[in-house]
Amino acid sequence: MIGESEDRPWGSWTVLDEGDGFKVKRIHVNPHSRLSYQTHEHRAEHWVIAAGRCTAVIDGETVVAGPGESIWVEVGQAHRITNQEDHPLVVVEVQLGSYTGEDDICRLEDDYGRTPVAAG
C-alpha cells in the first residue's frame, strides 16, 4: 500500500508507489548497518542510490555504488545492501515481478537474529 512504512533494525522503508507487477520503495539504511543476505522467489530488484554510498553483496560479489548509480538484482539472486559509511544511505528500490509481498524473503544471513522467512 502506498505510504506504508516500517522501521527495521537497520533503518526503515516506505512504499512510494505500486501497481500490477511493481512496487517502489525508499530504503533508509543507518550508518554502519546492513540488511539481511536474502533471496526473493517472485521478484527482481533495481536499486538506485539517491544519497550515500552502497556497498552491496550480490551472489557473494561486492558491488559499490554512489549517488546516481544503480544495481540490478535478478530473481533468486542472493543479495544484501550495506552502509559502511558514517552517513545515512538512501536507496530507491524498484521491485519487478508477479508478487512483491513482504513475505517473499528467504533470509540466508541476518545480523539481528530474525528467523528465516520462507518465500511466499
C-alpha positions in Angstrom: 0.0 0.0 0.0 1.4 3.4 -0.9 2.6 5.2 2.2 3.1 2.0 4.2 6.4 2.1 6.1 8.2 0.1 8.6 11.2 0.6 10.9 13.7 -2.2 10.9 16.9 -2.8 13.0 19.0 -1.4 10.1 16.8 1.6 9.3 13.4 1.9 7.5 11.5 1.6 4.3 8.5 3.4 2.8 6.4 2.4 -0.2 6.3 5.3 -2.7 4.2 3.7 -5.4 2.9 0.3 -6.5 0.9 -1.3 -9.2 0.4 -4.5 -11.1 3.8 -6.2 -11.2 5.8 -3.5 -9.4 6.5 -1.7 -6.2 8.7 1.3 -5.5 10.3 1.8 -2.0 12.5 4.4 -0.4 15.0 2.5 1.8 16.9 4.3 4.5 20.0 2.5 5.9 21.6 3.7 9.1 25.4 4.2 9.2 27.3 1.0 9.7 24.2 -1.1 9.2 23.2 -3.8 6.7 20.1 -5.7 5.6 19.9 -9.4 5.7 21.6 -11.5 3.0 18.4 -12.8 1.2 16.7 -14.0 -1.9 13.3 -13.5 -3.5 11.4 -16.1 -5.4 9.0 -13.8 -7.2 10.7 -10.5 -7.8 13.8 -8.8 -9.2 15.1 -5.5 -7.7 16.7 -2.4 -9.2 18.4 -0.2 -6.7 19.1 3.4 -7.5 21.4 5.1 -5.0 19.9 8.5 -4.1 22.3 9.5 -1.2 25.3 8.0 0.4 27.4 5.0 -0.7 26.1 1.5 -1.0 28.3 -1.5 -0.6 26.2 -4.4 -1.8 26.8 -8.1 -2.0 25.3 -9.9 -5.0 25.8 -13.6 -5.1 28.9 -13.3 -3.0 30.4 -10.5 -5.1 30.9 -6.9 -3.6 29.5 -4.1 -5.7 29.9 -0.4 -4.7 27.6 2.4 -6.0 27.2 6.1 -5.2 24.5 8.7 -6.0 23.0 8.3 -9.4 24.4 4.8 -9.9 22.3 1.6 -9.8 22.5 -2.1 -9.1 20.3 -4.8 -10.6 19.3 -8.0 -8.7 17.8 -10.9 -10.6 15.0 -13.1 -9.3 16.6 -15.7 -6.9 20.0 -13.9 -6.6 21.3 -13.7 -3.1 21.8 -10.0 -2.1 22.4 -7.6 0.7 22.6 -3.8 1.0 25.3 -2.5 3.3 26.1 1.0 4.6 29.7 1.1 5.7 29.8 4.9 5.9 29.3 7.4 8.7 26.2 9.0 6.9 22.8 7.6 6.0 22.3 5.6 2.8 19.1 6.2 0.8 18.2 3.7 -1.9 15.2 3.9 -4.3 14.2 0.3 -4.9 12.0 -0.8 -7.8 10.7 -4.3 -7.3 9.5 -6.1 -10.5 7.7 -9.4 -10.5 4.5 -11.3 -10.2 4.4 -10.9 -6.4 6.0 -8.1 -4.3 4.8 -9.0 -0.8 7.0 -8.7 2.3 6.8 -12.4 2.8 8.8 -13.2 -0.4 12.0 -13.2 1.6 14.3 -16.1 2.3 16.9 -14.8 4.8 20.3 -16.6 4.4 22.2 -14.5 7.0 20.9 -11.9 9.4 22.7 -9.7 11.9 19.6 -9.2 14.1 18.6 -12.8 14.8 15.4 -12.7 12.8 14.0 -16.1 11.8 14.3 -17.0 8.2 11.1 -16.4 6.2 10.1 -18.8 3.5 9.4 -17.4 0.1 5.6 -16.8 -0.4 
